[in-house]
Amino acid sequence: MELTPTTLLSLALQGYLVGALGALVCLRAPRAANAWAFGWAALGGLWGLVGCSWALFAGEPASAAIEL
């Protein structure tokens, strides 16, 4: 798996999703749900920050063209 900004942004969204689903699974234990959701949200936010910064400062054109 090649590490690119797009990969990191995808991992960020997946991290948010895992955190939300894990918090729902731990619904009966509020402290565990909070820790699970906060931990994955923080990790997803870090991946998103690194991915966005890399995409902005790399100076490379986007790898995928978007046509309307």
C-alpha positions as CSV (number, residue, x, y, z in Angstrom):
1,M,0.0,0.0,0.0
2,E,1.5,3.3,-1.1
3,L,1.2,6.1,1.4
4,T,-0.3,9.2,-0.3
5,P,-2.3,12.1,1.0
6,T,-5.4,10.5,-0.4
7,T,-4.7,7.3,1.6
8,L,-4.2,9.4,4.7
9,L,-7.5,11.2,4.2
10,S,-9.3,7.9,3.6
11,L,-7.7,6.6,6.9
12,A,-9.0,9.7,8.7
13,L,-12.5,9.0,7.6
14,Q,-12.3,5.4,8.5
15,G,-10.9,6.3,11.9
16,Y,-13.9,8.5,12.6
17,L,-16.2,5.7,11.5
18,V,-14.5,3.1,13.7
19,G,-14.7,5.6,16.7
20,A,-18.4,6.2,16.2
21,L,-19.2,2.5,15.8
22,G,-17.0,1.5,18.7
23,A,-18.7,4.1,20.9
24,L,-22.1,2.7,20.0
25,V,-20.9,-0.8,20.9
26,C,-19.7,0.5,24.3
27,L,-22.9,2.4,24.9
28,R,-23.6,0.7,28.3
29,A,-20.1,1.7,29.5
30,P,-19.9,5.5,29.2
31,R,-16.2,5.9,30.1
32,A,-15.2,3.2,27.6
33,A,-17.3,4.7,24.9
34,N,-15.8,8.2,25.6
35,A,-12.3,6.9,25.6
36,W,-12.9,4.8,22.4
37,A,-14.5,7.6,20.5
38,F,-12.0,10.3,21.6
39,G,-9.0,8.1,20.8
40,W,-10.2,7.2,17.3
41,A,-11.3,10.8,16.6
42,A,-7.9,12.1,17.7
43,L,-6.1,9.5,15.6
44,G,-8.4,10.3,12.6
45,G,-7.8,14.0,13.1
46,L,-4.0,13.5,13.1
47,W,-4.2,11.4,9.9
48,G,-6.4,14.1,8.3
49,L,-4.0,16.9,9.4
50,V,-1.0,15.1,8.0
51,G,-2.8,14.2,4.8
52,C,-4.1,17.7,4.1
53,S,-0.7,19.3,5.0
54,W,1.1,16.8,2.7
55,A,-1.3,17.5,-0.2
56,L,-1.1,21.3,0.2
57,F,2.7,21.5,0.6
58,A,3.9,18.7,-1.7
59,G,3.4,20.8,-4.8
60,E,2.4,17.8,-6.8
61,P,-0.7,17.8,-9.0
62,A,-3.7,15.7,-7.9
63,S,-3.4,12.0,-9.0
64,A,-7.1,11.6,-9.8
65,A,-8.8,13.9,-12.3
66,I,-12.3,14.9,-11.5
67,E,-14.6,15.5,-14.5
68,L,-18.1,17.0,-14.2
